[in-house]
Amino acid sequence: MLKIDLYQMNKDHLIGLWLCLVLLTSPFHIYSRALAVEIDSLESNYYDNIISLMHSSILEHRYDYLDSLLSTALKRAKNENNSFAQFRIENGRGLLLIKIREYATALEHFNSLPARFPADFFETLEGAVYFEYLARCYRFQENGDQSLKYHFRALQIREGSTNVDKHDLALSYYLIGVVYRYVVVDAGKAIIYFKKALPLFKHIHSNDKLSIENRDWLARVYHVYASSLKYLGEYENAIYYAKEALSQYSFLYNIHPDQYGRLNSSGHKVLADIYSESGQLSKAIIYYQKAISLRRSIDQTDHFLGDFINNLAAAQLRRGDYIEAISSCKESIRINQEQTVEGKKVGVDSLWLSDSYYKIGLAYDSLKRSDSALYYYHRSLALRLEIAGEYHDKTAESYLGLAGV
């Protein structure tokens, strides 16, 4: 592998490297805020640019290269005796660990920093970045209390600063909402923070129409806002925001299909879920099928593909499309037995499998094919007894299915 020492480069070399990155990895128009820097300031803003590259979409998944950049920057900061730059780079190293899903290692890394750097560093805007990353580690470990504690610490610093970047402030609100929605499972509180994030992201978006990064964040806020409204049964508003999310995802997908294929499929799926829960089954089925088609084009055995198909089967059952529902469930079962997560094969999800068996039993029951219905109800019951035990809602559901045949 070719190794490049940025510390040894002069300004002209840095400009050349920047241009090579543009030509090799991106269209000529650069959307990402992270790389929208003045060429004349590449050397004078060296550390800013290194940190910006950490967030750049054009270097997404190029973790070895990013690690090399950070190592070079850390070496330079130490040679310059620049402890604050070292603090920033160490934050970047922790972010890289989060990106590669090494959450326990990232948490250990971040928890080591207070002993290595002055306390006043943690009261700055860079300190807010530190607390945000620490909070993310706890969120990925499903520790909602600790995650909220550090997200609120980051928010306190940002709200108290006159120099805060509006994007960073919006990000704090968004991330707090995400913890409330998916870890604490309090959709009402989540919506409070999504409402604060949304106008900030919309304002940034209106002033930066070509920014991929801002469209990405705006889409994500619309998405989780719609999901929260669905959870609270506010279907009309949920549909509106789900459509807004889908509009942004589709735009991003048309530009970067490899990067945004999964998010685009998830955008279709969340809209389908809302239509399904609100009883608009024909629309739900259309959007489930679109989501499945997009997901299948990415990975034939993706875990989420099977989940999408299971949801489609549920909508088909409710609409009375029993033969189609049986077909969907059988495809879901096949994916379950071969499923992968991010390309890695994982074990069979027995609860998911039991749900598929139950839906097939229900479809055959509705078609008055009792023998087939009993067969699949029994298969569902056996798995649910094994997983959940005798006294569980899912187990009771299987017993009721058998009793009704």
C-alpha positions in Angstrom: 0.0 0.0 0.0 1.3 3.5 -0.9 1.8 5.5 2.3 1.6 9.3 2.2 3.2 11.4 4.9 1.1 14.6 5.0 3.4 16.1 7.6 6.3 16.2 5.0 4.1 17.8 2.3 4.3 21.4 1.3 1.2 23.4 0.2 1.5 22.5 -3.4 1.6 18.8 -2.6 -1.4 19.1 -0.4 -3.3 20.9 -3.2 -2.4 18.0 -5.5 -3.5 15.4 -3.1 -6.8 17.2 -2.6 -7.4 17.4 -6.4 -6.6 13.7 -6.7 -9.2 12.8 -4.1 -11.7 14.9 -6.0 -11.0 13.3 -9.4 -10.8 9.7 -8.1 -13.7 9.6 -5.7 -16.2 12.3 -6.4 -18.0 14.3 -9.2 -16.4 17.6 -10.1 -19.0 19.4 -8.0 -18.3 18.7 -4.3 -21.4 18.4 -2.3 -19.9 17.5 1.1 -19.5 20.2 3.6 -16.5 18.3 4.9 -14.5 18.8 1.8 -15.8 22.3 0.8 -12.6 24.1 1.9 -10.6 26.8 0.3 -7.6 25.4 -1.6 -5.5 28.3 -0.3 -6.1 27.3 3.3 -5.2 23.6 3.0 -2.0 24.0 5.0 -3.1 26.7 7.4 -6.2 24.8 8.3 -4.4 21.4 8.4 -6.2 20.0 11.5 -9.6 21.3 10.4 -9.2 19.5 7.1 -8.1 16.2 8.7 -11.1 16.2 10.9 -13.3 17.2 7.9 -12.1 14.2 6.0 -13.3 12.0 8.9 -16.9 13.1 8.0 -16.5 13.1 4.3 -18.8 10.9 2.3 -16.1 10.4 -0.4 -13.9 8.6 2.1 -16.7 6.5 3.6 -15.6 3.0 4.5 -11.9 3.8 3.7 -10.9 3.1 7.3 -7.3 2.2 6.8 -6.6 5.4 4.9 -8.4 7.5 7.5 -6.5 5.8 10.3 -3.2 6.6 8.5 -4.3 10.3 8.1 -5.1 10.5 11.9 -1.7 8.9 12.8 0.1 11.4 10.7 -1.8 14.3 12.2 -1.2 13.1 15.7 2.5 12.8 15.0 2.5 16.4 13.8 0.5 17.7 16.7 3.0 16.0 19.2 6.0 17.5 17.3 4.4 20.9 17.5 3.5 20.4 21.2 -0.1 21.3 20.3 -2.1 19.5 22.9 -5.5 20.8 21.8 -4.9 19.5 18.3 -4.0 16.2 19.9 -7.3 16.2 21.7 -9.1 16.8 18.4 -7.3 14.0 16.7 -8.0 11.6 19.6 -11.7 12.5 19.2 -11.3 11.6 15.5 -9.7 8.2 16.4 -12.7 7.5 18.7 -15.1 8.3 15.9 -13.2 6.0 13.6 -13.7 3.2 16.2 -17.4 4.0 16.2 -17.5 3.8 12.4 -16.1 0.3 12.4 -18.5 -0.7 15.2 -15.8 -1.3 17.9 -18.0 0.3 20.5 -16.4 -1.2 23.6 -13.0 -0.1 22.4 -14.3 3.3 21.5 -15.8 3.7 25.0 -12.5 2.7 26.6 -10.7 5.2 24.3 -13.0 8.1 25.2 -12.9 7.3 28.9 -9.1 7.5 28.9 -9.0 11.1 27.5 -10.0 13.1 30.7 -6.8 11.8 32.4 -4.7 12.9 29.4 -6.0 16.4 28.6 -6.8 19.6 30.6 -10.3 19.8 32.1 -10.9 23.1 30.3 -10.7 21.3 26.9 -13.9 19.5 27.8 -15.7 22.8 28.2 -15.1 23.9 24.6 -17.0 23.1 21.4 -14.5 20.3 20.8 -15.4 19.1 24.3 -19.0 18.9 23.1 -17.8 16.7 20.2 -16.1 14.5 22.8 -19.4 14.1 24.9 -21.4 13.5 21.7 -19.2 10.6 20.6 -19.1 9.2 24.2 -22.9 9.3 24.2 -23.1 7.5 20.9 -21.0 4.7 22.3 -23.5 4.2 25.2 -26.4 4.4 22.7 -25.0 1.6 20.7 -24.7 -0.4 23.9 -28.4 0.3 24.6 -27.5 2.3 27.7 -30.1 5.1 27.4 -29.4 6.9 30.7 -25.7 7.3 30.1 -26.2 8.2 26.5 -28.7 11.0 27.4 -26.4 12.2 30.2 -23.5 12.9 27.7 -25.7 14.1 24.9 -27.2 16.7 27.2 -23.7 17.7 28.3 -22.8 18.3 24.7 -26.0 20.2 24.1 -25.3 22.4 27.2 -22.0 23.4 25.8 -23.4 24.1 22.3 -26.4 26.1 23.5 -24.1 28.2 25.7 -21.7 29.1 22.8 -22.1 32.1 20.5 -19.9 30.4 17.9 -21.7 27.1 17.7 -22.2 25.6 14.2 -26.0 25.4 13.6 -25.5 21.9 12.1 -23.8 20.7 15.3 -26.6 22.2 17.4 -29.2 20.5 15.2 -27.3 17.2 15.5 -27.4 17.4 19.3 -31.2 17.7 19.2 -31.5 14.9 16.6 -29.3 12.5 18.5 -31.2 13.1 21.8 -34.4 12.4 20.0 -33.0 9.1 18.6 -32.1 7.9 22.1 -35.5 8.7 23.4 -37.2 7.0 20.4 -35.2 3.8 20.0 -33.4 3.2 23.3 -35.7 4.7 26.0 -38.7 4.2 23.7 -40.4 7.4 24.6 -41.8 8.7 21.3 -43.4 11.8 22.9 -40.0 13.1 24.2 -38.3 12.1 21.0 -40.7 14.3 19.0 -39.8 17.4 21.2 -36.2 17.1 20.1 -36.9 16.3 16.5 -39.1 19.4 16.3 -36.0 21.4 17.5 -33.7 19.8 15.0 -35.9 20.0 12.0 -36.0 23.8 11.4 -32.3 24.0 11.9 -31.6 21.3 9.3 -34.2 22.9 7.0 -32.5 26.3 7.3 -29.1 24.8 6.6 -30.5 22.9 3.7 -32.2 26.0 2.2 -28.9 27.9 2.2 -26.8 25.0 0.9 -28.9 23.3 -1.8 -26.1 21.1 -3.2 -24.9 19.7 0.1 -25.2 15.9 0.2 -24.4 15.9 3.9 -27.3 18.3 4.8 -29.8 16.4 2.6 -28.7 13.2 4.4 -29.3 14.6 7.8 -32.6 16.3 6.8 -33.8 12.9 5.4 -32.9 11.1 8.7 -34.7 13.7 10.8 -37.8 13.3 8.6 -37.5 9.5 8.9 -37.3 9.3 12.6 -39.9 12.0 13.1 -42.3 10.0 10.9 -41.5 6.8 12.8 -42.3 8.6 16.2 -45.6 10.0 14.9 -46.6 6.5 13.7 -45.8 5.1 17.1 -48.2 7.7 18.6 -50.9 6.9 16.0 -50.6 10.3 14.3 -50.8 8.8 10.9 -51.6 11.8 8.7 -48.6 13.8 9.9 -46.4 10.6 9.9 -47.2 10.1 6.2 -46.3 13.7 5.4 -42.9 13.4 7.0 -42.2 9.9 5.7 -42.8 11.3 2.2 -40.4 14.1 2.9 -37.8 11.6 4.0 -38.4 9.5 0.9 -38.0 12.5 -1.4 -34.6 13.3 0.1 -33.5 9.6 0.1 -34.5 9.2 -3.6 -32.5 12.3 -4.5 -29.5 11.0 -2.7 -29.9 7.5 -4.2 -30.0 8.9 -7.7 -26.6 10.5 -7.1 -24.9 7.8 -5.0 -26.9 4.5 -5.5 -24.3 2.4 -3.7 -24.2 4.6 -0.7 -27.9 5.3 -0.3 -29.6 2.1 -1.6 -30.3 0.8 1.9 -31.5 4.1 3.2 -33.8 4.6 0.2 -35.3 1.1 0.7 -35.8 1.9 4.4 -37.5 5.2 3.4 -40.0 3.2 1.3 -40.5 0.7 4.2 -41.3 3.3 6.9 -44.0 4.8 4.6 -45.4 1.3 4.0 -45.5 0.6 7.7 -47.5 3.8 8.3 -49.9 3.0 5.5 -50.2 -0.6 6.9 -50.9 0.5 10.5 -53.4 3.1 9.3 -55.4 0.5 7.3 -54.3 1.7 3.9 -53.3 -1.7 2.8 -53.1 -1.3 -1.0 -50.7 1.6 -0.6 -48.7 -0.3 2.0 -48.3 -3.2 -0.3 -47.1 -1.0 -3.1 -44.4 0.6 -0.9 -43.3 -2.7 0.7 -42.8 -4.1 -2.8 -40.7 -1.1 -3.8 -38.7 -1.4 -0.6 -38.1 -5.1 -1.2 -37.1 -4.6 -4.8 -34.5 -2.0 -3.8 -33.2 -4.1 -0.9 -33.0 -7.3 -3.1 -30.9 -5.5 -5.6 -28.3 -4.8 -2.9 -28.3 -8.2 -1.1 -30.4 -11.3 -1.7 -30.0 -12.6 1.9 -29.9 -9.3 3.8 -31.5 -9.6 7.3 -33.7 -6.6 6.7 -34.9 -7.9 3.4 -36.6 -10.8 5.3 -38.1 -8.3 7.7 -39.5 -6.3 4.9 -41.1 -9.4 3.3 -42.6 -10.4 6.7 -44.3 -7.0 6.9 -45.5 -7.4 3.3 -47.0 -10.8 4.2 -48.9 -9.2 7.2 -50.4 -6.6 4.9 -51.3 -9.2 2.3 -53.0 -11.3 5.0 -55.1 -8.4 6.2 -56.2 -7.5 2.7 -57.2 -11.2 2.0 -54.3 -12.0 -0.4 -53.7 -15.4 1.2 -51.8 -17.1 -1.6 -49.5 -14.1 -2.0 -49.0 -14.0 1.8 -48.0 -17.7 1.9 -45.5 -17.1 -0.9 -44.1 -14.0 0.9 -43.7 -16.0 4.2 -41.9 -18.9 2.5 -39.5 -16.5 0.9 -39.0 -14.8 4.3 -38.2 -18.3 5.8 -35.7 -19.0 3.1 -33.9 -15.7 3.8 -34.0 -16.3 7.5 -32.1 -19.6 7.0 -29.5 -17.9 4.8 -29.5 -14.4 6.3 -26.5 -12.1 6.5 -25.9 -8.8 8.3 -23.5 -6.6 6.4 -22.4 -9.5 4.4 -21.8 -11.8 7.3 -23.9 -15.0 7.8 -25.8 -15.1 11.0 -27.8 -17.7 12.8 -31.5 -18.4 12.3 -33.8 -15.9 14.0 -36.3 -18.3 15.7 -38.8 -15.7 16.7 -39.0 -14.3 13.2 -39.3 -17.9 11.9 -42.2 -18.6 14.3 -44.0 -15.5 13.1 -43.7 -16.7 9.5 -45.0 -20.1 10.4 -47.9 -18.5 12.2 -48.8 -16.3 9.3 -48.8 -19.3 6.9 -51.1 -21.2 9.3 -53.4 -18.2 9.4 -53.5 -17.9 5.6 -54.2 -21.6 5.2 -56.9 -21.4 7.9 -58.6 -18.5 6.0 -58.4 -20.7 2.8 -60.2 -23.5 4.8 -57.2 -25.8 4.3 -57.2 -27.2 7.9 -54.5 -29.8 7.6 -52.0 -27.3 6.3 -53.1 -24.7 8.9 -52.6 -27.1 11.8 -49.2 -28.1 10.5 -47.9 -24.5 10.5 -49.6 -23.5 13.7 -47.9 -26.4 15.4 -44.5 -25.4 14.0 -45.1 -21.9 15.2 -46.1 -23.1 18.7 -43.1 -25.4 19.1 -40.7 -22.5 18.4 -42.6 -20.1 20.6 -42.7 -22.5 23.5 -38.9 -23.0 23.2 -38.1 -19.3 22.9 -40.7 -17.5 25.0 -42.3 -20.2 27.2 -45.8 -21.1 28.0 -47.0 -17.8 29.3 -46.3 -15.4 26.5 -48.5 -13.4 24.1 -46.9 -15.0 21.0 -47.4 -18.5 22.5 -51.0 -17.7 23.3 -51.5 -16.5 19.7 -50.4 -19.9 18.4 -52.7 -21.7 20.8 -55.6 -19.6 19.7 -54.8 -20.4 16.1 -54.9 -24.1 16.8 -58.1 -23.8 18.8 -59.9 -22.1 15.9 -59.2 -24.7 13.2 
